[in-house]
Amino acid sequence: MDLPLMSRLFLTGTGTGVGKTLVTTILCHQLRSLGRRVQALKPVVSGFSDDDPESDPALILRSLDRAVTPAALDEISPWRFAAPISPHLAARREGRKVFMEEIRRFCLQGTSEQETIRLIEGAGGLFSPICEDATCARLIAALGDPVVLVAGTYLGSISHTLTALGCLTVLNIPIRAIIVSESAESAGLVETMESLREFGAAGTPILPLPRLSGTIEDQWRAAPSLAHLREIDHA
């Protein structure tokens, strides 16, 4: 199966805590298992601690079978902030400012390597301010990347997901797939997926991700196949 020179996918969510990093790391693990070359970036992260082996950037590096070192963290996630709040506010608390053009250039650098899938994970939800002058949605539009939208199954998730889909459509951002990650307090995985199809997402591939248990490595091994989706493998 031939891949384009460089495929980029942007993973965003309907909100915070819906499972974006879990989906990112599952895709890294599964694509690598299929023999694909994979890169993954999480340019901006808040709530970060150097001492946390389960931080989002650390988990991404582990899914790529890379050591979690300061240099590796800088390579995939250069804007790391301590406060667990919106990145633009977390940066301000540290006396720092980040602008969209810096992030956009970072996401585009080194995109000439052949047969590589680059996954870019946003921070927060689709319209979370990711820096001083842009929401995540504006960054995606500036990059021109297709989106994998991660949604939950909590009460209200159907409305949040349909709202996100409508906004992506208005912004002319292509949607490759919706991955519905089962929430701890779930209104029902199957019911959520059926409702999304019924009320506006019928033409978009929707993949289920049931609640997983065990270590993160256990979860990667137990996860259903997400990487075989043609829209992802041929983004």
C-alpha positions in Angstrom: 0.0 0.0 0.0 1.6 3.2 -1.1 1.6 6.3 1.1 2.0 9.9 -0.1 5.3 11.7 0.6 4.1 13.2 3.9 0.6 12.7 5.4 -0.4 15.0 8.3 -3.4 14.5 10.5 -4.5 16.8 13.2 -6.1 15.2 16.3 -8.5 17.5 18.1 -11.3 17.0 20.5 -14.7 18.2 21.4 -13.3 19.3 24.7 -10.7 18.6 27.3 -10.2 15.1 28.7 -12.0 13.2 26.0 -9.0 11.0 25.2 -7.0 12.7 22.5 -3.6 11.5 23.8 -4.9 8.0 24.2 -6.0 8.0 20.6 -2.8 9.6 19.4 -0.7 7.0 21.2 -2.9 4.1 20.0 -2.4 5.3 16.5 1.3 5.6 16.9 1.5 2.1 18.3 -0.7 0.5 15.7 0.8 2.3 12.7 4.3 1.4 13.8 3.1 -2.2 14.2 1.9 -2.1 10.5 5.4 -1.0 9.5 4.5 2.7 8.9 6.9 5.5 9.7 5.2 7.7 12.3 6.0 11.1 13.8 3.8 12.7 16.5 3.8 16.2 17.9 2.0 17.8 20.7 3.3 21.4 20.2 1.6 23.0 23.2 0.7 21.3 26.5 -0.4 22.7 29.8 -0.6 20.9 33.2 2.9 19.6 32.4 5.5 18.4 35.0 9.0 17.1 34.2 8.5 14.5 37.0 5.3 13.0 35.5 6.0 9.8 33.5 2.4 9.9 32.4 2.4 13.4 30.9 0.9 13.6 27.4 4.3 14.2 25.7 5.9 11.4 27.7 3.2 8.9 26.7 3.6 10.0 23.0 7.3 9.3 23.2 6.7 5.9 24.7 4.3 5.0 22.0 7.0 5.8 19.5 9.5 3.7 21.5 11.6 6.7 22.3 13.3 7.6 25.6 11.7 10.4 27.5 14.6 12.9 27.6 14.6 16.7 27.8 15.8 16.8 24.2 13.1 14.5 23.0 10.4 16.5 24.8 11.7 19.6 23.2 11.5 17.9 19.8 7.8 17.0 20.0 6.4 19.5 22.5 8.5 22.7 22.8 5.8 24.8 24.6 5.2 23.1 27.9 3.5 24.9 30.8 2.9 23.9 34.4 -0.6 25.3 35.2 -3.5 22.9 34.2 -5.5 25.6 32.5 -5.9 26.9 28.9 -2.4 27.1 27.3 -2.5 30.9 26.6 -3.3 31.5 30.3 -0.7 29.0 31.5 1.9 30.7 29.4 1.0 34.1 30.7 1.5 32.9 34.3 5.1 32.0 33.4 5.6 35.4 31.7 5.7 33.8 28.2 3.8 34.4 25.0 3.3 32.0 22.1 1.9 33.0 18.7 0.3 30.9 16.1 2.9 31.5 13.4 5.6 30.0 15.6 3.5 26.8 16.2 2.5 26.6 12.5 6.1 26.7 11.4 7.1 24.1 14.0 4.3 21.7 12.7 5.5 22.1 9.1 9.2 21.7 9.6 10.9 18.6 8.2 7.9 17.5 6.1 9.9 16.2 3.2 10.6 12.8 4.6 8.9 10.2 2.4 6.2 7.7 3.5 5.7 9.2 6.9 2.5 9.9 8.8 2.7 12.9 11.1 0.2 13.1 13.8 -0.3 16.5 15.4 -2.3 16.6 18.7 -3.9 19.8 19.8 -4.4 21.1 23.3 -7.9 21.2 24.8 -10.9 21.3 22.6 -11.4 22.5 19.0 -12.0 26.1 20.1 -9.6 26.2 23.1 -7.1 29.1 22.8 -3.9 27.4 22.0 -1.7 30.6 22.1 -2.0 34.3 22.3 -3.7 34.9 18.9 -5.4 31.6 17.9 -7.7 28.9 18.9 -6.9 25.3 18.0 -9.4 25.5 15.1 -7.6 28.5 13.6 -4.3 26.7 13.8 -5.7 23.7 12.0 -7.1 26.0 9.3 -3.7 27.7 8.9 -2.0 24.3 8.5 -4.6 23.0 6.1 -4.6 19.6 7.7 -7.5 17.1 7.8 -8.9 16.3 11.2 -9.5 13.3 13.3 -12.1 14.4 15.9 -12.1 12.7 19.3 -15.4 12.7 21.1 -16.6 11.2 24.4 -19.9 9.5 25.5 -20.7 11.7 28.6 -24.0 13.4 28.8 -23.9 16.3 26.4 -21.2 14.8 24.1 -23.6 14.4 21.2 -24.3 18.1 21.1 -20.7 19.0 21.6 -19.6 16.6 18.7 -22.3 17.8 16.3 -21.4 21.4 17.1 -17.7 20.7 16.4 -18.6 19.0 13.1 -20.7 22.0 12.0 -17.8 24.4 12.8 -15.3 22.3 11.0 -17.6 22.2 7.9 -18.0 26.0 8.0 -14.2 26.4 8.2 -13.8 24.0 5.2 -11.6 21.7 7.4 -11.8 18.1 6.1 -12.9 15.6 8.6 -11.2 12.2 8.2 -12.9 10.4 11.0 -14.6 10.6 14.4 -13.3 8.4 17.2 -15.8 8.0 20.0 -13.8 7.3 23.2 -16.0 5.9 25.9 -16.2 8.2 28.9 -16.0 7.1 32.6 -19.5 8.4 33.1 -21.0 7.1 29.8 -24.4 7.7 28.2 -23.7 4.7 26.0 -21.0 4.1 23.3 -23.3 2.5 20.7 -26.1 4.9 21.4 -23.8 7.9 21.0 -22.4 6.6 17.7 -25.9 5.9 16.3 -27.1 9.3 17.4 -24.2 11.0 15.6 -25.0 9.2 12.4 -28.6 10.0 12.7 -28.2 13.7 13.3 -25.5 14.8 10.9 -22.4 12.6 10.8 -23.7 9.9 8.5 -21.1 10.5 5.8 -18.1 10.5 8.2 -16.4 7.3 9.4 -17.1 6.8 13.1 -14.9 4.4 15.1 -15.6 3.2 18.7 -13.0 3.1 21.4 -14.4 1.3 24.4 -13.1 2.0 27.9 -9.8 0.3 28.4 -8.0 -0.8 31.6 -4.5 -1.6 32.7 -1.2 0.1 32.0 -1.0 2.4 29.0 0.9 -0.4 27.1 -2.0 -2.8 28.0 -4.4 -0.3 26.6 -2.4 0.0 23.3 -2.5 -3.8 22.9 -6.2 -4.1 23.8 -7.4 -1.3 21.7 -9.5 -2.0 18.6 -7.9 -1.3 15.3 -7.9 2.4 14.5 -4.9 2.6 12.1 -6.5 0.4 9.4 -9.0 3.1 8.6 -8.4 4.1 5.0 -9.0 7.7 5.7 -6.2 7.7 8.3 -3.8 5.5 6.5 -4.2 7.6 3.3 -4.6 11.1 4.8 
